[in-house]
Amino acid sequence: MSDAKQQGFWKTTVPKDMSSEQWESLCDGCGRCCLQKLIDDDVPLMYHTSVACRYLDIKSCQCTVYQNRQDKVSDCTLVTADTVADYHWLPDTCGYRRVAAGRDLPDWHPLVTGDPKSTIKAGMTVRKWAVSEAKVPESQWGEHIIEIQQVGDHDEA
């Protein structure tokens, strides 16, 4: 049995002690971290858009260049046990965020259900409303704002 398949490992293993396979498996595949964000440093605000990275397969909510994503997109979100707290904008449902905060995974999470498509089936992905940045010029991203968040708003996960 692989580390990531060990039932309930996230309840007994702190993130910094997880294997990379275990840590990676906490991702529920929602695709929200792959959405483009606009930051207004003058205000300061972060504008979340429905515009997805060109490498996100919106139908499957999987990165098409996952192993090389940092080479393709220099500012790609790379969530680790050491950096998860820096990504306060990740959704409250995010497996990384929840486990790092000592909370359990949601009932629809693939590690809980055993079904890799359970996040999609539960309607918790960007699949039905995201649009690829390949179809939207950056000058029009502002027309796709779905949420506005204070930068520095570090509510507890």
PyMOL CGO cylinders between C-alpha atoms (Angstrom):
from pymol import cmd
from pymol.cgo import CYLINDER

trace = [
    CYLINDER, 0.00, 0.00, 0.00, 1.50, 3.35, -1.03, 0.3, 1, 1, 1, 1, 1, 1,
    CYLINDER, 1.50, 3.35, -1.03, 1.92, 6.16, 1.50, 0.3, 1, 1, 1, 1, 1, 1,
    CYLINDER, 1.92, 6.16, 1.50, -0.89, 8.18, -0.06, 0.3, 1, 1, 1, 1, 1, 1,
    CYLINDER, -0.89, 8.18, -0.06, -3.31, 5.26, 0.06, 0.3, 1, 1, 1, 1, 1, 1,
    CYLINDER, -3.31, 5.26, 0.06, -2.81, 4.75, 3.80, 0.3, 1, 1, 1, 1, 1, 1,
    CYLINDER, -2.81, 4.75, 3.80, -6.30, 5.49, 5.05, 0.3, 1, 1, 1, 1, 1, 1,
    CYLINDER, -6.30, 5.49, 5.05, -6.53, 8.61, 7.18, 0.3, 1, 1, 1, 1, 1, 1,
    CYLINDER, -6.53, 8.61, 7.18, -2.78, 9.37, 7.16, 0.3, 1, 1, 1, 1, 1, 1,
    CYLINDER, -2.78, 9.37, 7.16, -3.60, 13.11, 7.18, 0.3, 1, 1, 1, 1, 1, 1,
    CYLINDER, -3.60, 13.11, 7.18, -5.17, 12.69, 10.63, 0.3, 1, 1, 1, 1, 1, 1,
    CYLINDER, -5.17, 12.69, 10.63, -2.06, 11.13, 12.17, 0.3, 1, 1, 1, 1, 1, 1,
    CYLINDER, -2.06, 11.13, 12.17, 0.84, 12.66, 10.24, 0.3, 1, 1, 1, 1, 1, 1,
    CYLINDER, 0.84, 12.66, 10.24, 1.75, 16.34, 10.45, 0.3, 1, 1, 1, 1, 1, 1,
    CYLINDER, 1.75, 16.34, 10.45, 2.36, 17.93, 7.04, 0.3, 1, 1, 1, 1, 1, 1,
    CYLINDER, 2.36, 17.93, 7.04, 6.11, 18.37, 7.54, 0.3, 1, 1, 1, 1, 1, 1,
    CYLINDER, 6.11, 18.37, 7.54, 6.43, 14.62, 8.23, 0.3, 1, 1, 1, 1, 1, 1,
    CYLINDER, 6.43, 14.62, 8.23, 4.43, 13.55, 5.16, 0.3, 1, 1, 1, 1, 1, 1,
    CYLINDER, 4.43, 13.55, 5.16, 6.11, 11.97, 2.17, 0.3, 1, 1, 1, 1, 1, 1,
    CYLINDER, 6.11, 11.97, 2.17, 5.86, 14.00, -1.03, 0.3, 1, 1, 1, 1, 1, 1,
    CYLINDER, 5.86, 14.00, -1.03, 3.33, 11.44, -2.30, 0.3, 1, 1, 1, 1, 1, 1,
    CYLINDER, 3.33, 11.44, -2.30, 1.17, 11.93, 0.78, 0.3, 1, 1, 1, 1, 1, 1,
    CYLINDER, 1.17, 11.93, 0.78, 1.39, 15.72, 0.58, 0.3, 1, 1, 1, 1, 1, 1,
    CYLINDER, 1.39, 15.72, 0.58, 0.55, 15.81, -3.12, 0.3, 1, 1, 1, 1, 1, 1,
    CYLINDER, 0.55, 15.81, -3.12, -2.46, 13.55, -2.56, 0.3, 1, 1, 1, 1, 1, 1,
    CYLINDER, -2.46, 13.55, -2.56, -4.01, 16.21, -0.31, 0.3, 1, 1, 1, 1, 1, 1,
    CYLINDER, -4.01, 16.21, -0.31, -4.77, 18.21, -3.44, 0.3, 1, 1, 1, 1, 1, 1,
    CYLINDER, -4.77, 18.21, -3.44, -8.45, 17.70, -4.24, 0.3, 1, 1, 1, 1, 1, 1,
    CYLINDER, -8.45, 17.70, -4.24, -8.04, 18.79, -7.87, 0.3, 1, 1, 1, 1, 1, 1,
    CYLINDER, -8.04, 18.79, -7.87, -10.45, 21.72, -7.67, 0.3, 1, 1, 1, 1, 1, 1,
    CYLINDER, -10.45, 21.72, -7.67, -8.31, 23.88, -9.97, 0.3, 1, 1, 1, 1, 1, 1,
    CYLINDER, -8.31, 23.88, -9.97, -8.76, 27.09, -7.98, 0.3, 1, 1, 1, 1, 1, 1,
    CYLINDER, -8.76, 27.09, -7.98, -5.03, 27.56, -7.44, 0.3, 1, 1, 1, 1, 1, 1,
    CYLINDER, -5.03, 27.56, -7.44, -4.67, 27.59, -11.25, 0.3, 1, 1, 1, 1, 1, 1,
    CYLINDER, -4.67, 27.59, -11.25, -6.92, 30.62, -11.68, 0.3, 1, 1, 1, 1, 1, 1,
    CYLINDER, -6.92, 30.62, -11.68, -5.30, 33.93, -12.55, 0.3, 1, 1, 1, 1, 1, 1,
    CYLINDER, -5.30, 33.93, -12.55, -5.23, 36.61, -9.89, 0.3, 1, 1, 1, 1, 1, 1,
    CYLINDER, -5.23, 36.61, -9.89, -4.77, 40.34, -10.32, 0.3, 1, 1, 1, 1, 1, 1,
    CYLINDER, -4.77, 40.34, -10.32, -3.17, 42.32, -7.53, 0.3, 1, 1, 1, 1, 1, 1,
    CYLINDER, -3.17, 42.32, -7.53, -3.64, 46.03, -6.96, 0.3, 1, 1, 1, 1, 1, 1,
    CYLINDER, -3.64, 46.03, -6.96, -0.73, 47.05, -4.76, 0.3, 1, 1, 1, 1, 1, 1,
    CYLINDER, -0.73, 47.05, -4.76, -2.13, 50.57, -4.27, 0.3, 1, 1, 1, 1, 1, 1,
    CYLINDER, -2.13, 50.57, -4.27, -5.29, 49.42, -2.48, 0.3, 1, 1, 1, 1, 1, 1,
    CYLINDER, -5.29, 49.42, -2.48, -4.06, 46.52, -1.74, 0.3, 1, 1, 1, 1, 1, 1,
    CYLINDER, -4.06, 46.52, -1.74, -6.52, 44.03, -3.18, 0.3, 1, 1, 1, 1, 1, 1,
    CYLINDER, -6.52, 44.03, -3.18, -6.34, 40.66, -4.91, 0.3, 1, 1, 1, 1, 1, 1,
    CYLINDER, -6.34, 40.66, -4.91, -8.88, 40.05, -7.64, 0.3, 1, 1, 1, 1, 1, 1,
    CYLINDER, -8.88, 40.05, -7.64, -9.61, 36.39, -8.27, 0.3, 1, 1, 1, 1, 1, 1,
    CYLINDER, -9.61, 36.39, -8.27, -10.68, 35.67, -11.83, 0.3, 1, 1, 1, 1, 1, 1,
    CYLINDER, -10.68, 35.67, -11.83, -12.35, 32.78, -13.62, 0.3, 1, 1, 1, 1, 1, 1,
    CYLINDER, -12.35, 32.78, -13.62, -9.42, 32.76, -16.07, 0.3, 1, 1, 1, 1, 1, 1,
    CYLINDER, -9.42, 32.76, -16.07, -7.45, 29.52, -15.76, 0.3, 1, 1, 1, 1, 1, 1,
    CYLINDER, -7.45, 29.52, -15.76, -3.82, 28.96, -16.57, 0.3, 1, 1, 1, 1, 1, 1,
    CYLINDER, -3.82, 28.96, -16.57, -3.39, 27.82, -20.17, 0.3, 1, 1, 1, 1, 1, 1,
    CYLINDER, -3.39, 27.82, -20.17, -2.00, 24.50, -18.89, 0.3, 1, 1, 1, 1, 1, 1,
    CYLINDER, -2.00, 24.50, -18.89, -5.06, 23.59, -16.83, 0.3, 1, 1, 1, 1, 1, 1,
    CYLINDER, -5.06, 23.59, -16.83, -7.23, 21.01, -18.56, 0.3, 1, 1, 1, 1, 1, 1,
    CYLINDER, -7.23, 21.01, -18.56, -10.51, 22.53, -17.45, 0.3, 1, 1, 1, 1, 1, 1,
    CYLINDER, -10.51, 22.53, -17.45, -12.52, 19.37, -18.09, 0.3, 1, 1, 1, 1, 1, 1,
    CYLINDER, -12.52, 19.37, -18.09, -10.35, 17.19, -15.81, 0.3, 1, 1, 1, 1, 1, 1,
    CYLINDER, -10.35, 17.19, -15.81, -9.07, 20.05, -13.62, 0.3, 1, 1, 1, 1, 1, 1,
    CYLINDER, -9.07, 20.05, -13.62, -5.56, 18.63, -13.98, 0.3, 1, 1, 1, 1, 1, 1,
    CYLINDER, -5.56, 18.63, -13.98, -2.40, 20.43, -15.05, 0.3, 1, 1, 1, 1, 1, 1,
    CYLINDER, -2.40, 20.43, -15.05, -1.19, 19.22, -18.44, 0.3, 1, 1, 1, 1, 1, 1,
    CYLINDER, -1.19, 19.22, -18.44, 2.45, 20.02, -17.61, 0.3, 1, 1, 1, 1, 1, 1,
    CYLINDER, 2.45, 20.02, -17.61, 2.41, 19.24, -13.89, 0.3, 1, 1, 1, 1, 1, 1,
    CYLINDER, 2.41, 19.24, -13.89, 5.96, 17.86, -13.60, 0.3, 1, 1, 1, 1, 1, 1,
    CYLINDER, 5.96, 17.86, -13.60, 7.41, 20.87, -15.48, 0.3, 1, 1, 1, 1, 1, 1,
    CYLINDER, 7.41, 20.87, -15.48, 4.93, 23.53, -14.37, 0.3, 1, 1, 1, 1, 1, 1,
    CYLINDER, 4.93, 23.53, -14.37, 7.54, 25.71, -12.63, 0.3, 1, 1, 1, 1, 1, 1,
    CYLINDER, 7.54, 25.71, -12.63, 9.59, 25.79, -15.85, 0.3, 1, 1, 1, 1, 1, 1,
    CYLINDER, 9.59, 25.79, -15.85, 6.55, 26.72, -17.95, 0.3, 1, 1, 1, 1, 1, 1,
    CYLINDER, 6.55, 26.72, -17.95, 4.98, 29.21, -15.52, 0.3, 1, 1, 1, 1, 1, 1,
    CYLINDER, 4.98, 29.21, -15.52, 7.55, 30.83, -13.24, 0.3, 1, 1, 1, 1, 1, 1,
    CYLINDER, 7.55, 30.83, -13.24, 4.96, 32.06, -10.74, 0.3, 1, 1, 1, 1, 1, 1,
    CYLINDER, 4.96, 32.06, -10.74, 2.93, 28.84, -10.68, 0.3, 1, 1, 1, 1, 1, 1,
    CYLINDER, 2.93, 28.84, -10.68, 1.52, 28.13, -7.24, 0.3, 1, 1, 1, 1, 1, 1,
    CYLINDER, 1.52, 28.13, -7.24, 3.75, 25.57, -5.54, 0.3, 1, 1, 1, 1, 1, 1,
    CYLINDER, 3.75, 25.57, -5.54, 2.15, 24.65, -2.24, 0.3, 1, 1, 1, 1, 1, 1,
    CYLINDER, 2.15, 24.65, -2.24, 4.38, 22.82, 0.23, 0.3, 1, 1, 1, 1, 1, 1,
    CYLINDER, 4.38, 22.82, 0.23, 4.11, 22.13, 3.94, 0.3, 1, 1, 1, 1, 1, 1,
    CYLINDER, 4.11, 22.13, 3.94, 6.50, 25.05, 4.46, 0.3, 1, 1, 1, 1, 1, 1,
    CYLINDER, 6.50, 25.05, 4.46, 4.64, 27.50, 2.20, 0.3, 1, 1, 1, 1, 1, 1,
    CYLINDER, 4.64, 27.50, 2.20, 0.96, 26.62, 2.61, 0.3, 1, 1, 1, 1, 1, 1,
    CYLINDER, 0.96, 26.62, 2.61, 0.42, 29.42, 5.15, 0.3, 1, 1, 1, 1, 1, 1,
    CYLINDER, 0.42, 29.42, 5.15, 1.65, 31.94, 2.55, 0.3, 1, 1, 1, 1, 1, 1,
    CYLINDER, 1.65, 31.94, 2.55, -1.28, 31.06, 0.30, 0.3, 1, 1, 1, 1, 1, 1,
    CYLINDER, -1.28, 31.06, 0.30, -4.04, 32.54, 2.44, 0.3, 1, 1, 1, 1, 1, 1,
    CYLINDER, -4.04, 32.54, 2.44, -6.13, 32.98, -0.69, 0.3, 1, 1, 1, 1, 1, 1,
    CYLINDER, -6.13, 32.98, -0.69, -6.56, 29.23, -1.24, 0.3, 1, 1, 1, 1, 1, 1,
    CYLINDER, -6.56, 29.23, -1.24, -10.19, 28.22, -0.67, 0.3, 1, 1, 1, 1, 1, 1,
    CYLINDER, -10.19, 28.22, -0.67, -11.27, 27.05, 2.77, 0.3, 1, 1, 1, 1, 1, 1,
    CYLINDER, -11.27, 27.05, 2.77, -12.00, 23.66, 1.21, 0.3, 1, 1, 1, 1, 1, 1,
    CYLINDER, -12.00, 23.66, 1.21, -8.36, 23.21, 0.08, 0.3, 1, 1, 1, 1, 1, 1,
    CYLINDER, -8.36, 23.21, 0.08, -6.95, 19.95, 1.43, 0.3, 1, 1, 1, 1, 1, 1,
    CYLINDER, -6.95, 19.95, 1.43, -3.50, 21.48, 1.95, 0.3, 1, 1, 1, 1, 1, 1,
    CYLINDER, -3.50, 21.48, 1.95, -4.94, 24.36, 3.94, 0.3, 1, 1, 1, 1, 1, 1,
    CYLINDER, -4.94, 24.36, 3.94, -7.31, 22.23, 5.99, 0.3, 1, 1, 1, 1, 1, 1,
    CYLINDER, -7.31, 22.23, 5.99, -4.75, 19.61, 7.00, 0.3, 1, 1, 1, 1, 1, 1,
    CYLINDER, -4.75, 19.61, 7.00, -2.09, 22.25, 7.77, 0.3, 1, 1, 1, 1, 1, 1,
    CYLINDER, -2.09, 22.25, 7.77, -4.64, 23.88, 10.10, 0.3, 1, 1, 1, 1, 1, 1,
    CYLINDER, -4.64, 23.88, 10.10, -5.37, 20.56, 11.82, 0.3, 1, 1, 1, 1, 1, 1,
    CYLINDER, -5.37, 20.56, 11.82, -8.78, 20.11, 10.18, 0.3, 1, 1, 1, 1, 1, 1,
    CYLINDER, -8.78, 20.11, 10.18, -10.13, 17.03, 8.43, 0.3, 1, 1, 1, 1, 1, 1,
    CYLINDER, -10.13, 17.03, 8.43, -10.67, 16.72, 4.70, 0.3, 1, 1, 1, 1, 1, 1,
    CYLINDER, -10.67, 16.72, 4.70, -14.18, 17.36, 3.36, 0.3, 1, 1, 1, 1, 1, 1,
    CYLINDER, -14.18, 17.36, 3.36, -16.47, 14.36, 2.78, 0.3, 1, 1, 1, 1, 1, 1,
    CYLINDER, -16.47, 14.36, 2.78, -16.16, 14.71, -1.01, 0.3, 1, 1, 1, 1, 1, 1,
    CYLINDER, -16.16, 14.71, -1.01, -12.32, 14.66, -1.07, 0.3, 1, 1, 1, 1, 1, 1,
    CYLINDER, -12.32, 14.66, -1.07, -10.86, 11.82, -3.19, 0.3, 1, 1, 1, 1, 1, 1,
    CYLINDER, -10.86, 11.82, -3.19, -8.84, 10.49, -0.22, 0.3, 1, 1, 1, 1, 1, 1,
    CYLINDER, -8.84, 10.49, -0.22, -12.07, 10.18, 1.77, 0.3, 1, 1, 1, 1, 1, 1,
    CYLINDER, -12.07, 10.18, 1.77, -14.25, 8.75, -1.01, 0.3, 1, 1, 1, 1, 1, 1,
    CYLINDER, -14.25, 8.75, -1.01, -11.65, 6.63, -2.78, 0.3, 1, 1, 1, 1, 1, 1,
    CYLINDER, -11.65, 6.63, -2.78, -12.97, 8.09, -6.06, 0.3, 1, 1, 1, 1, 1, 1,
    CYLINDER, -12.97, 8.09, -6.06, -10.48, 10.32, -7.95, 0.3, 1, 1, 1, 1, 1, 1,
    CYLINDER, -10.48, 10.32, -7.95, -13.41, 12.13, -9.61, 0.3, 1, 1, 1, 1, 1, 1,
    CYLINDER, -13.41, 12.13, -9.61, -15.34, 12.86, -6.42, 0.3, 1, 1, 1, 1, 1, 1,
    CYLINDER, -15.34, 12.86, -6.42, -14.36, 16.55, -6.38, 0.3, 1, 1, 1, 1, 1, 1,
    CYLINDER, -14.36, 16.55, -6.38, -15.82, 16.97, -9.87, 0.3, 1, 1, 1, 1, 1, 1,
    CYLINDER, -15.82, 16.97, -9.87, -18.93, 14.93, -8.97, 0.3, 1, 1, 1, 1, 1, 1,
    CYLINDER, -18.93, 14.93, -8.97, -19.48, 17.11, -5.90, 0.3, 1, 1, 1, 1, 1, 1,
    CYLINDER, -19.48, 17.11, -5.90, -19.34, 20.26, -8.04, 0.3, 1, 1, 1, 1, 1, 1,
    CYLINDER, -19.34, 20.26, -8.04, -16.33, 21.60, -6.16, 0.3, 1, 1, 1, 1, 1, 1,
    CYLINDER, -16.33, 21.60, -6.16, -14.13, 22.34, -9.18, 0.3, 1, 1, 1, 1, 1, 1,
    CYLINDER, -14.13, 22.34, -9.18, -13.74, 25.21, -11.63, 0.3, 1, 1, 1, 1, 1, 1,
    CYLINDER, -13.74, 25.21, -11.63, -14.83, 22.88, -14.43, 0.3, 1, 1, 1, 1, 1, 1,
    CYLINDER, -14.83, 22.88, -14.43, -18.22, 24.43, -15.20, 0.3, 1, 1, 1, 1, 1, 1,
    CYLINDER, -18.22, 24.43, -15.20, -17.22, 28.10, -15.13, 0.3, 1, 1, 1, 1, 1, 1,
    CYLINDER, -17.22, 28.10, -15.13, -13.50, 28.61, -15.76, 0.3, 1, 1, 1, 1, 1, 1,
    CYLINDER, -13.50, 28.61, -15.76, -12.16, 29.78, -19.11, 0.3, 1, 1, 1, 1, 1, 1,
    CYLINDER, -12.16, 29.78, -19.11, -8.62, 29.24, -20.38, 0.3, 1, 1, 1, 1, 1, 1,
    CYLINDER, -8.62, 29.24, -20.38, -6.27, 32.20, -20.55, 0.3, 1, 1, 1, 1, 1, 1,
    CYLINDER, -6.27, 32.20, -20.55, -5.57, 31.02, -24.10, 0.3, 1, 1, 1, 1, 1, 1,
    CYLINDER, -5.57, 31.02, -24.10, -9.06, 32.36, -24.94, 0.3, 1, 1, 1, 1, 1, 1,
    CYLINDER, -9.06, 32.36, -24.94, -8.98, 35.59, -22.92, 0.3, 1, 1, 1, 1, 1, 1,
    CYLINDER, -8.98, 35.59, -22.92, -6.40, 38.34, -23.54, 0.3, 1, 1, 1, 1, 1, 1,
    CYLINDER, -6.40, 38.34, -23.54, -4.78, 39.54, -20.32, 0.3, 1, 1, 1, 1, 1, 1,
    CYLINDER, -4.78, 39.54, -20.32, -6.26, 42.99, -20.96, 0.3, 1, 1, 1, 1, 1, 1,
    CYLINDER, -6.26, 42.99, -20.96, -9.72, 41.44, -20.46, 0.3, 1, 1, 1, 1, 1, 1,
    CYLINDER, -9.72, 41.44, -20.46, -9.04, 39.48, -17.26, 0.3, 1, 1, 1, 1, 1, 1,
    CYLINDER, -9.04, 39.48, -17.26, -10.68, 42.26, -15.26, 0.3, 1, 1, 1, 1, 1, 1,
    CYLINDER, -10.68, 42.26, -15.26, -13.97, 41.33, -16.93, 0.3, 1, 1, 1, 1, 1, 1,
    CYLINDER, -13.97, 41.33, -16.93, -13.71, 37.88, -15.33, 0.3, 1, 1, 1, 1, 1, 1,
    CYLINDER, -13.71, 37.88, -15.33, -13.36, 38.86, -11.65, 0.3, 1, 1, 1, 1, 1, 1,
    CYLINDER, -13.36, 38.86, -11.65, -15.22, 36.46, -9.37, 0.3, 1, 1, 1, 1, 1, 1,
    CYLINDER, -15.22, 36.46, -9.37, -13.94, 37.52, -5.94, 0.3, 1, 1, 1, 1, 1, 1,
    CYLINDER, -13.94, 37.52, -5.94, -12.09, 40.42, -4.34, 0.3, 1, 1, 1, 1, 1, 1,
    CYLINDER, -12.09, 40.42, -4.34, -9.89, 39.84, -1.32, 0.3, 1, 1, 1, 1, 1, 1,
    CYLINDER, -9.89, 39.84, -1.32, -7.82, 42.15, 0.87, 0.3, 1, 1, 1, 1, 1, 1,
    CYLINDER, -7.82, 42.15, 0.87, -4.12, 41.41, 0.45, 0.3, 1, 1, 1, 1, 1, 1,
    CYLINDER, -4.12, 41.41, 0.45, -2.81, 40.66, 3.88, 0.3, 1, 1, 1, 1, 1, 1,
    CYLINDER, -2.81, 40.66, 3.88, -6.22, 39.29, 4.97, 0.3, 1, 1, 1, 1, 1, 1,
    CYLINDER, -6.22, 39.29, 4.97, -4.82, 36.20, 6.66, 0.3, 1, 1, 1, 1, 1, 1,
    CYLINDER, -4.82, 36.20, 6.66, -7.91, 34.66, 8.20, 0.3, 1, 1, 1, 1, 1, 1,
    CYLINDER, -7.91, 34.66, 8.20, -7.15, 31.37, 9.89, 0.3, 1, 1, 1, 1, 1, 1,
    CYLINDER, -7.15, 31.37, 9.89, -7.59, 28.37, 7.63, 0.3, 1, 1, 1, 1, 1, 1,
]
cmd.load_cgo(trace, "trace")
